[in-house]
Every structure is written in C-alpha cells, then in structure tokens.
Amino acid sequence: MASDVGLEIDYPNNDNDTPQAQQKMTPDIQRYLLDTEPLRLIFYQAFCGWVETPDTQNIDMLGAKIQQTRKIYVVEKNARLLNEAGANYLYNSIKPLIDATTASSNLTRGQIYRLWHAKLLTISFSLLDSIMFEGNPYEIANIERIADIISTLTAFSGITYKAKDGFTMSKLADTFISTFIQRTSGATTQASLLDKLKGAIPKI
C-alpha cells in the first residue's frame, strides 16, 4: 500500500457497513466535544494522500441489474507525506493532547502552547531519526517533508484549545444543568396537574 496512484484502500466506510466513529455526528454535546475517534481516517487523508471517491458497480439481483455506489479511497502519490504506519504514529503521539481527559480539562493558553511545542519538537526529532538511522520506515520522501508534516499536524492543536479556561467542562455543565432543570420543571408541572385533578374529584 505504498504510493501507487489510484490504489484502492480497503477501509470500512461503506454506507451499509459504517463504523460508529464514521456515522453522522449526533447532536449530543458530549459526543461533539469529546469524541476524537473520527480523526483516525482524517489522519490518513491528511498525511497519506487518501482521497475519497465513489465506486459504482452493477449488481445482478433476482435477474435485475441494480447500480450500487460505495465509497472507496485511492492514494494520490503527490499528496502523500508518509505511509499509514507513520500516520498511526502521529495519531498515537498527539492523542493524549486531544483525548477526552485533556479536552475537558481547565488549561491556560500558555499551558496548551507548551504541551504542543514539546510534543511537536519530539515528533520532529523522531521523524528525523527514522530517516537518518532507522531506514525510513515511514517512507518519508525527504527531510524537507518533515516541515510539511509538522505544519499539517499543528492544525489539530485547535482541538486542545477546547480545554482553554475550562470551555468544554463549562458547556457540559450548562447542558447538564439545563437538562436537570427541564426534567425537574416537567416533574413539578405534572405533580401540579395531578393535584388539581385530585381536587376536582368530589370526595365521597
């Protein structure tokens, strides 16, 4: 699966077999703010040159020809910064910075900057070592590509900024309070109506 243009990727993203992470985002605010699982595919698209394209096939069903379209991914060689193993390394490296624990923390802008600065510096040296001393297992074309990789990776730092001044926790708290108030209000209203009905019934 190295770098051939037009190579079909066997990735489970069909309409009839879609993993939970790729399903349409629910309106639940906790899932919206904390779920980072969809980034796995995004990393392949951003770093490995995966491009989504429709694939239409004619299927014979009970003697009738039915056209079925599914999603596949092809590799664009010129857009490929490193291979899938390298993308997995990048994802696993920054996952602690974007997971639910960090995203729901209360961090200052300076703390977020220092976390990302240290991580990106570590990744830069690791990628350089992989080229110079480890036989280039991530198939990086040349050293100059490392700058492109770090630049692209930096874009994901915005996820960590959801923790700035406790933004995520504040939103989750607001949602919990609103839900609690609505339920309490509904219970109070129902109890009030029940009391009125009881009062309207003549006592025997």
C-alpha positions in Angstrom: 0.0 0.0 0.0 2.9 2.3 -0.6 2.4 5.0 -3.1 0.6 3.9 -6.3 -1.9 6.4 -7.7 -5.4 5.0 -7.8 -4.7 2.2 -5.4 -8.0 1.1 -3.7 -8.0 1.2 0.0 -9.9 -1.5 1.9 -11.4 0.8 4.6 -14.7 0.0 6.2 -16.6 3.2 5.2 -19.5 1.8 3.1 -23.0 3.1 3.7 -24.1 -0.3 4.9 -21.1 -1.1 7.0 -20.1 2.1 8.6 -18.2 2.0 11.9 -19.6 4.1 14.8 -16.8 6.6 14.5 -17.8 7.4 10.9 -21.5 7.8 11.5 -23.2 11.2 11.3 -22.4 13.2 14.4 -25.2 13.1 16.9 -26.5 16.3 18.5 -25.3 15.2 21.9 -22.9 17.8 23.1 -20.7 15.4 25.0 -20.0 13.4 21.9 -19.5 16.5 19.8 -16.9 18.0 22.2 -15.0 14.9 23.3 -15.1 12.3 20.5 -11.8 12.2 18.7 -12.2 8.8 17.0 -13.1 10.2 13.6 -9.6 11.6 13.4 -8.1 8.2 12.5 -9.4 8.4 9.0 -8.7 12.2 8.8 -5.0 11.4 9.5 -4.9 9.0 6.6 -6.4 11.7 4.4 -4.1 14.5 5.6 -0.8 12.6 5.7 -1.1 9.5 3.4 -2.9 11.1 0.4 -6.1 9.1 0.8 -8.8 10.6 -1.4 -12.5 9.6 -1.1 -14.1 8.6 -4.4 -17.4 6.9 -5.4 -17.2 3.4 -6.9 -20.3 2.3 -8.9 -20.9 -1.3 -9.6 -23.8 -3.2 -11.3 -25.2 -6.0 -9.2 -27.4 -8.7 -10.5 -30.3 -9.2 -8.0 -33.2 -11.5 -8.9 -32.5 -11.1 -12.6 -32.5 -7.3 -12.4 -29.4 -5.1 -12.8 -29.1 -2.7 -9.8 -26.5 0.0 -9.6 -24.8 0.3 -6.2 -22.4 3.0 -5.2 -20.0 2.7 -2.4 -17.1 4.9 -1.0 -13.6 3.8 -1.6 -10.2 5.6 -1.1 -7.4 6.0 -3.6 -3.9 7.1 -2.9 -2.7 10.3 -4.5 1.1 9.9 -4.7 1.9 13.7 -4.8 -0.2 14.4 -1.7 1.4 11.6 0.3 3.7 12.8 3.1 4.3 9.4 4.7 2.8 5.9 4.9 0.0 4.6 7.1 2.3 3.4 9.8 3.6 6.9 10.1 0.1 8.3 10.3 -0.7 5.9 13.1 2.5 7.1 14.9 1.4 10.7 14.6 -2.1 10.0 15.7 -1.0 8.0 18.8 1.6 10.7 19.6 -0.9 13.5 19.8 -3.9 11.6 21.1 -3.1 12.4 24.7 -3.4 16.1 23.8 -6.8 15.7 22.2 -8.5 13.0 24.1 -11.5 13.5 26.4 -9.4 13.9 29.6 -7.4 16.8 28.1 -10.2 18.4 26.2 -12.3 18.5 29.3 -9.5 20.0 31.5 -9.1 23.6 32.5 -5.9 24.8 30.8 -4.5 28.2 30.1 -3.3 29.3 26.6 0.3 29.1 27.8 -0.1 25.6 29.1 -1.6 24.4 25.8 1.2 26.1 23.8 3.9 24.4 25.9 2.2 21.0 25.6 2.1 21.2 21.8 5.5 22.8 21.5 7.2 20.0 23.4 5.2 17.3 21.5 5.9 18.7 18.0 9.6 19.0 18.9 9.7 15.4 20.0 7.9 14.2 16.8 10.3 16.3 14.6 13.4 14.6 16.1 11.7 11.2 16.0 10.9 11.6 12.3 14.4 12.8 11.6 15.9 9.8 13.4 13.6 7.5 11.4 15.1 8.8 8.1 18.7 9.1 9.2 19.2 6.0 11.4 16.2 3.6 11.1 15.9 3.0 7.3 13.0 5.4 6.8 10.2 3.0 8.0 7.6 5.7 7.5 8.6 6.2 3.8 9.1 10.0 4.1 10.3 11.2 0.7 12.9 13.6 2.1 13.9 15.6 5.2 12.1 18.6 3.9 8.8 16.7 4.1 9.1 16.8 7.9 8.3 20.5 7.9 5.1 19.8 5.9 4.2 17.0 8.4 4.6 19.3 11.4 2.8 22.1 9.8 -0.2 19.9 9.0 -0.1 18.3 12.5 -0.2 21.8 14.1 -3.7 22.3 12.7 -5.0 19.7 15.1 -3.9 21.8 18.1 -7.3 23.6 17.9 -8.9 20.5 19.4 -6.8 21.0 22.6 -8.0 24.6 22.8 -11.4 23.4 23.7 -9.9 23.0 27.2 -8.9 26.7 27.3 -10.3 28.1 30.6 -12.4 25.0 31.0 -14.6 25.7 27.9 -15.6 22.1 27.4 -16.4 21.4 31.0 -18.4 24.7 31.1 -20.5 23.6 28.2 -21.0 20.1 29.6 -22.1 21.6 32.9 -24.5 24.0 31.2 -26.0 21.1 29.3 -26.4 19.0 32.5 -28.0 21.9 34.4 -30.4 22.7 31.5 -31.4 19.0 31.3 -31.8 18.8 35.0 -34.0 22.0 35.1 -36.2 20.7 32.3 -36.8 17.4 33.9 -37.4 19.0 37.3 -39.7 21.5 35.8 -41.6 18.8 33.9 -42.0 16.7 37.1 -43.3 19.8 39.0 -45.8 20.6 36.3 -47.1 17.0 36.2 -47.4 16.9 40.0 -49.3 20.2 39.9 -51.7 19.0 37.3 -52.3 15.8 39.3 -53.1 17.8 42.5 -55.6 19.9 40.5 -57.3 16.8 39.2 -57.4 15.3 42.6 -59.0 18.5 44.0 -61.7 18.4 41.3 -62.9 15.0 42.2 -65.7 15.2 44.7 -65.0 13.4 47.9 -67.3 10.6 48.9 
